[in-house]
Amino acid sequence: MKLAFYLRLSRADGDLGEGGKDESNSIENQRMLLENYVRCQEDFPKEAEEYIDDGYTGTNFERPSFIRMVEDAKNGIIDTILVKDLSRLGRDYIGTGDYLEQVFPALGIRFIAVNSNYDSDDYVGKTIGLEMSITNLVNALYSRDISKKITSSFQTKWKQGVSTSAKPPFGYQKAAGEKGKWLVDPISAGYVRLIFDKALAGWNSHQIVDYLNEEKIPTPGQYRLLRKETPCWKQKVPDAEWLWDTAMVWRVLRNYTYTGALVQGKSRKVSVGSKVKRRTRENERVIVEGVHEAIVTHDDFYEAQAVMRRVSTQKARQDRGFSLKGKIRCGNCRRVMDYNHCVNPVVSCQHAVASGKKSECSREKYGVRWIESVICYSLNQQMQILNGFADQLKGEKSRITPGFAQEAGKIKKQIEMLQASRIRLYERFAEEMITLEEYQSEKTAVTGQIQSLQEQYDQMNALIKTEDEMIREIKEVQARADGTLHFDKMTREIAEAFVDTVYIYSTKKVEIVFLFDDLIRKVAEYLGQETGEEV
């Protein structure tokens, strides 16, 4: 038995009580409860692998340690999971039921929730029962109720002019000693005012971007780093391409906060526990005027909007029939390239356009038909390599020789016989047919034989599993091809089935990442061959 403790604690779904501390659900308390439970079980190992998600909600399963635990379960590293109660596993009724009734049984995992008196071994071949279903539903309803209370609490604060945002917008800083209040940051506020001044002077967004980058004015993210703060958004481009772009300029110019108003509730989660957010309508937002010092006047704010609309035009993006939508990226900045549907469709790097002269991204337009032909050629080559590997694994390159599985089976039977012999040995000692010294001596010898055979069996079994797994994965890729031996035209279905990402550096350098590249590398390494990747 390979034991795992799963420990979870979260403020968001109400696990923590007054003062941010609830001893009954603390990580330490959960650990102690599980350790005490294990001590009382004779057939349980006394050591367990711990997976801790401290500060993660139970309303979804996007938790790092939980994900790692499931992966370890898939790889056979653990086979039994213990939690304090079902709410530690999750507060999502449907998701928790899926794990209890489908995922864990499919992985051969025994799941125990101590305080909920639940042991999956008691439900083999059955559903989890009405009592457990009601418990899961109560946990889910509890989370929804907590979410509503938190939202209501936030809205009350917003109407009082108190911000609940983790970070103030570019141009402001937190007021020391006054939670939820902002003060003007002189440096970044100067940059904000500069952008508005340029817009009021009739500059378009591209001209403003070029000026900001030429003057080496830090972007909002770079400025936060200079102040040793965490940026609001994850950096998506290399340092050399971390430049002002037109989208950043527009975000500044459209931010009504700079008039001194507090604007809250700009987005909301689509459901409790979801990470997906949707922008709210303007009439659904909470706006309180005159909460903090203004950086621009109301007149300047609205005039800047009007000027920018007069001098800026933006072409609508089109992706009709584009087989590689979202998969083609610039090799320099790594952003998705823009698609232009015309007689001869092309893609280009919009970051190069939006960030102006300072960007080193190529401004060249690349024909979609050319890109598709390059991918088809490369895909055909990689599929030939994969099909060849499949033949080798089934033939002369397989390490599973005839009779290999039978030999492993014989060793398994030998282990079982020795284990039975060890039990009989103890019975003879218990009946005083042999002395303690004789029992210990013979037991040591038998145990040594078992360990030696077990190591041999584990190695053979691992080899069988490795080849079986690789053959299974290859068959899955071949099944996606649906019998096609040669790809001559790229379609959306083919792109979704085989292509991960395409990086374009120039017409002479294209990097294609296929979804089965890792499989090719793994099989090639196993067979002791080169991957043959020459694209």
Disulfide bonds with the S-S distance in Angstrom:
none
